[in-house]
Amino acid sequence: MLYRRSVPLVAALVLFGTIWMAGAGSAMAAVTHRIQLPHQGSGLDFDDMTYAPSLHRVLVPAAQSGALALINPARQTLGEWRHIVPSGQGADHDDAGTTSADSGDGLVFASDHKDEAIVAVNPHGGQVVARAKLASGPDIIRYVKPLDQVWVTEPETHEIQRFKATAGAHPSLRLLGAISLPKGSPELLAVDAAHYAVYANQRPATTLKISLRSLQVVASWPNSCQRDQGLALAPARNLLFVGCREGKVVALDTAQNGKEVSHAAVGAGVDLIAWNPHLQHLYAPGARSATLSVLKLTAHDQLQKVATVPTAKHAHCVATDDQNHAYVCDPRHAAIIVYRDHKTD
């Protein structure tokens, strides 16, 4: 049994948006649907979402509710692990709640803002089985598979703390150390297992490469953003995508010292971005434009916009699964907007 508690999918509200197809000269009707979380009230201050292949679930940290929601991509149904961390009032997730999660080594890991900690959750029942104190407030959690470690970014202290997780009869989280980074970093992390590297942004316009061998910054690349935000990887293409808040995405060639090979204009207010390797599509939500830009990567590593999907104001985070869905957070309505993508010529 995967969930402690399951709740039914609420998809009665269907968004009959207009998706503008690039170069088509006209609009075609399209449908996205909405998955409602049971925490409406004043909304939820979503941040990070990830797909957990081993669980076949999209992990949605439900911010100040203190819960972790899980979406079944095949059935488009919702489950939830409640009270994995303390909940808070209002929409300020810095005080309480969870806003980042990832999975690995048989566990799910989530941030705890109230206690400035990381928790490990048993995915077979949703129980918290281990926790560890952090040096400062957490931002992004990522499981670094090549090292079998859990990394947590802490922007206030400009460092990444590293933990060893142990499952089994006596689960634990053990601090291994920290990686100090330049001022202005880190927030987002992109783990490049194929090239034994992790990437992080140093604001306002620099991307850092961290070696998994030396655990040090080994390269610093300009990314041409006015303010860099999200990161996504296409490791098979040696490309790292950077989302720029002003409304742009940039493709950097990791095999050519971060050389910029392509960029494309998207909706304003970009934060998180996501890569679909099956369709070779990049998703970039604009929080100010209330749109999701869908971009295709051509055979020559150029980014071309193929669709613009209506979303909602402040919808700034996105994740994708292995069934060609793009999940966009809707903080104001405590909901997830789901777009079913398809192959483009």
N, C-alpha and C positions, 0 to 999 in steps of 0.2 A: 504494500500500500504506500503510494508516494506521498500523499498529503495527510496531515493531521485533520484538516477540515477542508471540504470542498464547497464551493459556492457555484450556482449555475451561471452560465454565460448570460449576460444581459446585452443583447444586440438588437433590441427593438428600435433604437435610434439609428437609422441608416443615413449616412451623408451622401446625398446624390450630388456630388461635386462635379465640376467640369474639369477634366484633365486636358490640358493643352499639349498637343503632340507637336514637337519641334518640327518645323518644316512642312507640316500638314496643310497649313493654310486655313484650317477650320478646327472647331472643337468637337470632341466626341464625348458622349455621356459615359460616365463611369461611376462605379460604386465603391466606397470604402465603408467599413462598418466600425462600430465603436464597442469596446469592451469596458463596461462600467465596473470600477472597483467599489466595494462597499464602504467607502469613506468619503462621502460627498461633502457636505457641510461647506467649509471654506476652501475646499480643494486640497491638493497634495503637491508639495514642492518637489516634484520628481527631479532626478538628475541623471543617474547612470542606469543603463539596462544592458544585459548580456544574454547570449544564448548558451545554454549548457548542453552540449551534445550527448554527454553520458546520461543525462536525465531526460533528454528530449523535451526540454522546457525553456521558455524565455523567463529569465529572472527579472522581476520588476520590484526593486526596493520601494516600498510605499511610504517613504519619507517620514513625516511626523507621526504617522499612525503606529510606527514601531513594528509593522508587519512586512513580510516578504511575500509578494504575489508571484504566482507561477502560471504561465499560459501554456496550454497544450496546443502546439501548432497544428496537429492533425485534426483535432476536434474543435479548435478555437473555444476551449472552455477554460475557466479560471479556477485555480486553487489558491489557498493562502495559508501561510504559517503566521499565526498571530503572536504578538508580544515577544518576538525574539530579542528586541531591545526596548528600553523605555520609550513610551510615546510622549508627545508634546502637544502643546496647544498652539493654534495659529499656524502660519505658513513658514516659519523660520526654522529650517531644519538644522541650523547650527546649534540649537538648544537641545534637541532630542530627535530620536528617530534614526532611520537608516536610508542612505542614498546611493550606496554602491555595493555590488555583490559579484562574486565569481565562484567557480567550482573547480575542484580538482582533488585527486587522491582520495576519492570517496566521501568528500565533505563539501558543504557549501559555506562560503565565507561572506560576512556582511559587516558593514561599518556600524558603529554605535556612537552617535554624536554626543549624547548626554554624558557618558562616562569616558569619552575619548578612548575607545577600545575597538577591538576587532573580535567578532564571535565566530565560532565554527558550529555549523548546524548539521545534524544527522538527516540526510535527505529521505530516509525511510520512515521518519515520523515527525520531522520538523522540530525536534528538540535541540536546544542549545547544549552542546556537549563540551565546549571549551571556550575560553575567552582570554584575551591578553590586553594589557594596558598599553596605550600608545604614548609617545612623547608629547604629542599635540593633536589638534583636531584632524580627523581623517578626511580625505577627499575620495580618491579612487583606489579600489582594491583589484589586483590582478594576480591570477595564478600563473607563475612563470614555470612552465612545464619543463624546459631543459634542466632546471635546477631543482624541480619539485619544491618550490618555495612560494610563499604568499608575500606579495609586495604591497605596501600601503603608502600612498603619497600623502605628505603632510606639508602643505604650502606655507604654513606659518613659520615653520622651522627650516624650510627649503631642504627637505630630506625625504628619502624613501626608507622606511623600516622594512626589514626582511624577517620572515618567520618560517620555521619548519613546522608543518602540520603533521600530526600523527593520528590516524584513525584507529579502528580496532577496539579492543576491550577497554583501553585507557586513553581516550582521545586527549590531545594536548596541542597547544600552540607555544612554540619556544622561540624567543627572540634570538636571531643570529647576528644582527648588527644593523647598521644604517649606512646609506650612501648619501653623502652631502653633495648638494648641487648648487649652482650659482643662484644668486638672488633673482627672483622672478619665475622660479620653477620649484617644483613640478606640479602639475595637476593630472592631466590625462597621461596614460601609458599605453603604448602599443608593443606587444611582445612578438618579436620576430624569431621564432624558434629555429627556422631554417638557416638563419645567419647568426645565431647566437648573440642576439642584440635586443635591447629594449630602447624605445624612443620616447622622449618627453619634450614638451614645449617649454621654452624659456621666453616669457613675454618681454617685448611685444612681438618680435618677428624672427625668432630663432628656434630651430629644432635641434635637440641634443641626441647623440647616439651614445648609449651606455653599453659597454662590453660585458657580456655575462662571464667572461673569463677573468678580467681584471676587476670587475665591479666598479669601474671608473668611467667618466665621460671621456670618450676617445675622439669625438668629432662634434663640431658645431656648425650647423648649416643655416644660411638665411632662407626664409620661406616666403618672403614678399608680402606677408599679411600686415595689415595695420594693427590687428590684434589676433593672434593665433588662438585657436580653441581646440576643436576635436582632432583626433588622429584615427586613421584606419589603414590597414595593410593589405596589399595584394602581393604576398611573398613570392608566388610563382612568377610574377611579372617584375620583381625587384622594385616595387613601387610603394611609397609611403604617401598617403593623402593627408593634407592638412586643411582643416576647415578654418576660414577667416570670418570673424564676426561681421565685417562690413558687407559680406555677401559674395564670397568667392571660395572656391576650393582649388588647391594646388597639388600637383603630383610631383614628387621628388624621386629621383632614381637612386636607390640605396646602393647600387653597384657602381655609381659614378659620383661618389662623394656628395650625394644630396643635390645633384644638378636638377633644376626645375625643367621638366619636360613638357608640362601642359598645365593650363589653368582654365577655369570656366566660371562665369558669373552665375550666381544662384540667388535665392531670396535672402533678404537682409536678416541679421540676427542669428547667424550660424553658431551652433555650439557643438554638440556631438554629431558625428557622422558614422556611417556603417557601410561595409563592403559586402556585396553578394558575389562570391566566386563562381557560382553556378551560372548566373546570367551575365557576369562581368559588368555589374551595375554598382554605382556608388549612390548612396542616399544622403541628402543634405537638407535637413529641416531648417526653415527660417522662422525664428520666433517672432520677428517683427512683421515679416511678410505674410505669415500664416500659410505657408506653403511647404510642400516637400518637393525638392528638385531631384529628379531621377536622371542620372548621367550614365552614359555608356562609355566604356573604355574601348577605343578602336584598336585595330591590329598594330597601329603605329603609336600607341600609348597616348592618344589624344582623348580628352574628355569632351563628350558631346551630350548636350541635354536632350533627352527623349520624351520627358513628360514633366508637367508641373501639377502636383496634386494638392487641392485645397485641404488645409488641416485646421488649425485654430491659433489664435493669438497666444504667445508664450510657449507654443509647442516647440521645444528646443532639443529634445533628445530622441534617439532612434536606435533600434536594434533590428537585426534580421535573423532568420532561421534557415533551415535547410529545405524549406518548402516554398521559397520565393515570396514570403511575406515581409513587409516592412512595418515595424511597430513604432508609432510616434506617440510620445507622451503628450497628454493634454492636462496640464497642471490645474487650470481653473476648474475643470469639471471632474477631476479625479478619475480620468478615463484614459484608455489607450486607443488610438485610431489605427486601424489595420488596413494596409493597402496590399492587395494581391498583385504582384508584379508578373511580368511575362517577358518572353524573349522578344527582342527587337531586331530588325534586319540591319 
